[in-house]
Amino acid sequence: MLYSRLTPAAKRRAFREALAGPDLLRLPGAFNPLSATLIQDKGFDGVYVSGAVLSADLGLPDIGLTTLTEVAGRAGQIARVTDLPVLADADTGFGEPMNVARTVQTMEDAGVAGIHIEDQVNPKRCGHLDGKEVVGLDDAARRIRAAVDGRRDPDFLVMARTDVRGTEPGERGLRLAIDRAKALVDAGADAVFPEAMADLAEFEAVASALDVPVLANMTEFGKSELFTAEQLHGAGVSLVIYPVTLLRIAMGAAERALDHIAAAGTQAELVPEMQTRARLYELNDYAAYNHFDANVFTYTP
């Protein structure tokens, strides 16, 4: 009932412990708190909050237009309803290194288990689009050092994302990504998110070169093939995100439903495809609220 039974500190410790274990952690992207409760109900290992999803939810392109307040607010809404650890996309940290430190503390207060900070220039672009630019290594490292220095809970995960692979073709791009990932780990990153890997061998090369967990981004319509969890685990990847999958599925269904209503004049034929009221109430723990109210606060004359 109400919010998570676990404190943010407990979820962060559990996330760290799970990352140190042998299993691949799977984190689907939640587009709202209700979808986060569904992710937990289905037995996943964590919840991801995507900057692209949050931007889209606000009717904006994913080019760094969202603010720290908006991202922390939605991440906090999601984190408080689930016992799972929440990893959030913090873009480039919302400013200069001092802003990055503030971002970490704000996200700690929001209850998330960790964030990733990327090395793109502002305004940033979606990681699987062409034409990206990254800042110099010194600037990228300063962002990570500021994040690490800013955190108060040592279990809060600071992940470095590098987009440098997408700026150079072939083997040179992969080598640049590995070298930069190593430097960002030296700057204090607890884990690495190498964006837009071309194939499974590239994930394996990055994971083999590092002593920290590596994340794989399995986003649809992107640069990477949609590998299975088993394939990624075999390549040494520690956690995988499915950032926009649920939003795309939901919006696809919504568009088809609107087309049907416009054509048929009724939603009657769509009812079998809908989540039932009973299932919604189950996810929201409606019965527990009724029990609490009936046994504590409902006035019986």
N, C-alpha and C positions, 0 to 999 in steps of 0.2 A: 504494500500500500504506500501511497505517496512516492517517495524517492528511493534511491538505492539503499540497500541495507549496509553497504560498505562505505567507509570513509574514502576520500580521494587518496590519502596516504596508503591505505590498505590496497587499493586498486593499483597504485603505482608499484608497490612492492611486488604484487602478484605479477604484474607485467614484466618487471625485471627478471623475476624468477622463471617465468615462462620463456622469455627470450634466451635465458641461459640453458634451457633444456634442449632436448634433441628434436622436438617436433616443429613443424612449420605452423606458424600462427596465421589464421585467416581472418581478415578484417574487412567485411563489406562496408560500403559507404552508406551512412544513414542520412536521409534528407530531412528528417524531422525526428522528434523524440519517439513518436509512435513506431516508426520504422526501426529505431534502435531497440525497442522492446521486442520487436519481432526477430531481429538479429540474435538477441540473447536467447529467445525462446527456441530458436532453431539450432542452438548449440555451437555457435561460432566462438572464436577466441577473443575477439575485440571488435571495436567499432571505429570506423574511420570517418572523419569529417573533412570533406573535400572543399577546397576553395572554389573549384569550378562549379560544384553543385550549389554552394551557397550563393555564388554570383548569379547563376541561372535562376535560382529561386527568387532572387531580387529583381529579375528581369534585366540583368547586366551581363556583358561579355566578361570572360575570364582574363582581364588585362590589368589586374591590380587596383580596381576601383573600390573594392570593399575596404572597410575600415577595421581597425583592431576591435573597436566596440561592437561592430556587427558580428565579426567572427567569434569573438569571445562569448558574446551573448548567445548565439546559436549553439556553439560548442558546449557551453554550460548547461543549456536546456537539455541537450542530448545526454551529457555525462551524468546528470543528476537522476535520470530515470533508469539507468542500467548498472548492474553490478560488474559489467565488463569494463576493462580499461579502454579509454578513448584516446586515439591518436589524431591530432588536428593539424591541418595544413595552415601554416602561418606565413605563406608566401615568402617575401624577402625580409620579413620582420617588421614591416610597417615603418620603415625609416632608417635612420643612421644607427650605429652600434648602440647608443644610449637608448634609442627606441626599441631595439631588439631586446635589451635587458628588461625594459618595461613590459614588452610583449610576453616574455617568459613569466614574469610575476603575475600579470593579468590572467594568463592562461592557467597558472597554478591556482589562482583564486577561483577560476571557473570550474575547477575540479577535473581537468583532463589529465591523462597520464603522461603525455608527451606531445611535442610538436616537431615539425621539420621546417628548417630554414633553408631557402634555396639561394643559388648564386647568380640568378639572372639580374640584369639591369632593370630599372623601372622606366616605363611601364613594362611589366612582365607579359609573357604570352603563355598560352597553354603549352605544357611540356612536350606535346606530340605534334606541334605545328612547326613549320619551317620558319626561318628568319629570326630565330632566337639569338640573343646576345647575352654573354655572361660578363660579370665584373672580373677584375683582376684577382689573382689568387690572394694577394694581401688583403683586399677588401672582403673577399669571401671568408677568409680565416678570421678577420676581425668580427664579423657577424657571429661566428660560432663562439669565439672567445667571450664576446659580450653576453651571449645567451647562457653560457656555462657560468660566468661570473654572476649573472643576475639571478639565477635560481636559488631558492632557499631550501627546497626539499631535494636532497641528493638523489632521490629515486626518480625525480622528474626526468624523463628521457629527452635529451637534445639530439635530434637527428639532423644530419647535414644532407641536403639534396643538392646534387650537381647536375646541371643541364649541359655540361660542356660536350658530352657525346654528340649532341645534335648540332654542334657548330662546326664539326670537321668530319669529312667522310672516312670510311674505312678504318684500317688499323690505327691510323694516327688519332682519330677521335676516341677510340677505345683506350689507347695509351694515355691520352690526356685525361680521360675520366678516371682511370685508375690512379694516376699520379695526383690528381686533385683530391680524390677521395682519401688517399693516404695523408695528404697535408691537412685535410679537414679533421681527420681523426687525431692527428698530432695537435691540432688546435683545441681538442677537447670533445669532439663529437662522440656520442655513445653508439651511434649506428649510422648507416649510410643508405641513401636513397639515390641510386644511379638511374636517372631518368632516360627514357627512350632507348633502351638497349635493343640492338638489332635482332639478336637471336639468343638461344639458350646458352650457347658457348660464351657469349659476352657476359651474361649473368654469372656463369661459372668462373670466368676469368677475374671478375671483380671480387666475388666471394672468396676465391682462393688467395687473393692478394691482401686481404684485410683480416684483422683479428676481431672485428666487431660485427654485429648482425647486419645483414644486407636485406633491403626491401625490394620487392618486385611490384611494379605497377601494372596490373592487368586491366587496362582500360580499353574499351571497345573503340574501333576505328582509329587506332593509334599506330605507332611505329613498331611495336612489339607484337609478335604472334601471341594468341591467347593460350598460353601453356597451362597444363594441368598442375594441380597442387603437387602431385607426385613428381612430375618433371622438375618443377622448381626446387622441391626438396632435394632431389638428386643432384641438382646443380649447386647446392650449398646455400640457397636462399633461406632466410630465417622467418620472414613474414611477407605476406602478399596482401595487397589491397585491391578491392574491386570498387573503385571510387564512385563511378557514375551509373553503375548497373541498375540499381533500384530506381533511381530517378528516371532513367531512360525507359525502363519497363513501365513504370507508372504513367509517365507522360504519353508513351505510345498507346497504352490502354485508354487513357483519358481522351486522346484525340480520336481514337476509333469510336468511343462511346458518344462523343459529341456529334460525330458524323452520322452515327446511327439515329440519334434522337432527332437531328435535323431532318433526316430522310423519313423516318417512321412516325415521328410525332409522339413517341413514347419510349421509355426505357425498359418496358416490361420484359422484352426478350433478353436484356442484359443482366437481369437479376441473378441468374444462375452463375454468372462469372464474378459476382461481387463478393467481397468479404461480408460474412453475415453479421448481423447485430450481435449475436451470441459470441462470435469469435472476437469482435472488437471489445466487448465487455470483458472477455477472458483476458485479453492482452492488457487492458487497463485495470484489471483486478477489481472489477466493480463489486463483486461479492464481498471482498474484504472491507471496502468502504461502507457498504450497507451494514455489515456485522459490527464495525466500529461504531457507527452512528446509532444503531439499535441498542447496543449494550452500554454506551457511555453518555451520549448527548441527547438522544431523542426523549422528549418529555412525555411521560405517561401519567395522566391524571389518576 
